Amino acid sequence: MYVGRLLVAGPQIGAYRVSSRSFPNRAIRRRDDETLTVGPTDDAEATDNPYVSYNCARVVGEKRRRAGVIGNGSHVDPVAEKYARGYPARDALVEALHALDFEKDDYDTPRIAAVVGRDTAHVGIVRRDALLVEAVDEPHLVATYERDAPEPFAFEPTTASAAAKSAYALEFEHEVCAAGVHVGDNSVGLAVENGD
C-alpha cells in the first residue's frame, strides 16, 4: 500500500519517512545537531517543485520542554519556532498547519507534523477537508494518503537510530529515507536512515 509521507509519534519517540513515487531521488542530511533536512540527491533531476526540499526534524525548547518536531514540509519550522517561544505543542501545531494549509500541488497533499516530548506527544494533519491535532499517549501513525487521520500504531524502538531504521522498514511502498527522534531526560537525539 502506498501512503505517501508518514510519521509515527508518541511520548519520547518519533519518526518521519519520505515515501515517494514522483521524487525518489532524495536523502535526509544533518544540517547541525538540531536540524535534519530533506533534499535532492546529486543524481536527481532539477526541479522547481517547492515541496521537494525542507527541514523534516528540529530539536527545540529548553530543559523539561525539550522536544523534537517532525513533519513533511516547510511547516516544520513555524511549528518549531512557536513551540520554542512557549506555545503549547497543540497550539504550535494548530497555528502552523492552519496558516500553511494543505500543499497546493496536483494532489492537495496534506501536511503532517508532530511534537514529540519526553512525557507527551501531539500529532497533526491538515487536509483539504479537515485539520486534526491530537494529544497521544502511545505511538500514532498519520500519513498523507490512505492513513490520513492519527491512529494507534505498534512502534517500539527506543533510540533515534532505531526509530529511523524502523520507519524506513515499514511495509508501505516506495520508501526513500527516514528520520528518527528520541527525547530522553536531558537530551533529544536525531538520526537518519537513507537506505544506504
C-alpha positions in Angstrom: 0.0 0.0 0.0 1.2 3.5 -0.9 0.5 6.0 1.9 3.0 8.8 0.8 4.9 10.6 3.5 4.2 9.3 7.0 5.1 9.8 10.6 4.8 7.9 13.8 5.0 9.7 17.1 4.4 9.0 20.8 6.0 10.2 24.0 9.8 10.0 23.8 9.9 8.5 20.3 9.1 9.6 16.8 10.0 9.0 13.1 9.3 10.6 9.8 9.6 8.8 6.4 9.6 10.1 2.9 7.8 7.6 0.6 7.6 8.9 -2.9 6.7 7.8 -6.5 7.4 11.2 -8.1 10.6 12.3 -6.4 12.5 9.2 -5.2 16.0 10.8 -5.5 16.1 12.4 -2.1 18.0 12.0 1.1 18.0 13.4 4.6 21.1 15.3 5.7 22.1 16.5 9.1 22.4 20.3 8.9 23.6 20.5 12.5 22.9 18.8 15.9 19.3 20.2 15.9 18.1 20.0 12.3 17.6 17.4 9.6 16.8 18.4 6.0 15.2 16.5 3.1 16.7 17.4 -0.3 17.5 16.0 -3.7 20.5 13.7 -4.2 23.3 14.6 -6.5 21.8 12.4 -9.3 18.3 13.9 -9.0 16.8 15.8 -11.9 16.5 19.5 -11.4 13.0 20.6 -10.3 11.4 23.9 -9.2 8.9 22.0 -7.0 8.8 23.8 -3.7 7.8 20.7 -1.8 10.9 18.6 -2.5 13.3 20.2 0.0 12.5 21.1 3.6 13.5 20.7 7.2 11.9 17.4 8.4 13.1 17.3 12.0 14.1 20.0 14.5 15.1 20.0 18.2 13.5 22.8 20.2 12.8 24.0 23.7 14.8 24.1 26.9 15.1 21.8 29.9 11.9 19.9 30.5 10.3 21.4 27.4 12.9 19.9 25.0 11.1 18.3 22.1 11.5 17.1 18.6 9.3 18.4 15.8 8.9 16.3 12.7 6.9 16.7 9.5 6.7 16.7 5.7 7.3 20.3 4.7 8.1 23.9 5.4 5.6 24.0 8.3 8.1 22.2 10.5 10.0 25.5 11.0 7.0 27.5 12.2 5.8 24.7 14.5 9.3 24.6 16.0 9.6 28.4 16.3 6.2 28.7 18.0 7.0 25.8 20.4 10.4 27.4 21.2 8.6 30.7 22.1 6.5 28.9 24.7 3.3 27.9 22.8 1.8 24.6 23.9 2.5 21.8 21.4 -1.1 21.6 20.4 -1.3 25.3 19.7 2.0 25.4 17.8 0.7 22.6 15.5 -2.7 24.1 15.0 -1.5 27.6 14.2 1.2 26.5 11.7 -0.9 23.8 10.0 -3.9 26.2 9.7 -1.7 29.1 8.4 0.1 27.0 5.7 -2.9 24.6 4.9 -2.5 21.6 2.7 0.0 21.7 -0.1 -1.2 23.3 -3.3 0.1 20.6 -5.6 -1.7 18.3 -8.1 -2.8 16.1 -5.2 -3.7 18.6 -2.5 -1.2 16.7 -0.4 -1.9 17.0 3.3 0.7 18.4 5.7 1.6 16.2 8.7 3.6 17.1 11.8 4.2 16.0 15.4 5.8 17.4 18.5 7.5 14.6 20.5 8.2 15.4 24.1 9.6 13.4 27.0 6.2 12.8 28.6 3.7 13.8 25.8 3.3 13.9 22.1 0.9 15.6 19.7 0.2 14.5 16.1 -1.4 16.7 13.5 -2.6 16.8 9.9 -4.2 19.4 7.7 -6.1 18.1 4.7 -8.4 19.8 2.2 -11.4 18.8 4.4 -10.0 18.8 7.9 -7.5 20.0 10.5 -6.8 17.4 13.2 -4.4 17.7 16.1 -4.4 15.0 18.9 -2.5 14.6 22.1 -1.4 10.9 22.1 0.0 8.8 25.0 1.1 5.9 22.7 2.6 5.9 19.2 0.2 7.0 16.5 0.7 7.0 12.7 -0.5 9.5 10.2 0.2 9.7 6.5 -0.5 11.9 3.6 -2.7 9.3 1.8 -4.9 6.4 3.0 -4.0 6.7 6.7 -4.8 10.4 6.8 -6.1 10.6 10.4 -3.9 9.8 13.5 -4.4 6.2 14.6 -2.6 4.0 17.2 0.3 2.1 15.7 2.7 -0.5 17.1 6.1 1.1 17.2 8.6 0.1 19.8 12.1 1.5 19.1 13.9 3.2 22.0 16.6 5.2 20.2 16.5 7.8 17.4 18.6 5.5 15.2 16.2 2.5 15.8 13.2 4.8 15.1 14.6 5.9 11.7 15.5 2.3 10.7 12.1 1.0 11.8 10.2 3.7 9.9 12.3 3.1 6.8 11.5 -0.6 7.0 7.7 -0.3 7.5 5.8 -2.3 4.9 4.5 0.7 2.9 5.6 1.2 -0.7 8.2 3.4 -2.1 10.5 4.1 0.9 13.1 6.8 0.2 14.6 8.0 3.5 13.6 8.4 7.2 14.4 10.4 10.3 14.2 9.4 13.9 13.9 11.4 17.1 14.2 10.3 20.7 13.6 12.5 23.7 15.4 11.5 26.9 15.6 13.0 30.4 18.3 15.6 29.4 18.7 15.3 25.6 17.0 14.9 22.3 18.6 12.7 19.7 18.1 12.8 15.9 19.1 10.0 13.4 18.9 9.5 9.7 18.3 6.4 7.5 18.8 6.8 3.8 18.7 3.2 2.9 22.4 3.1 2.0 
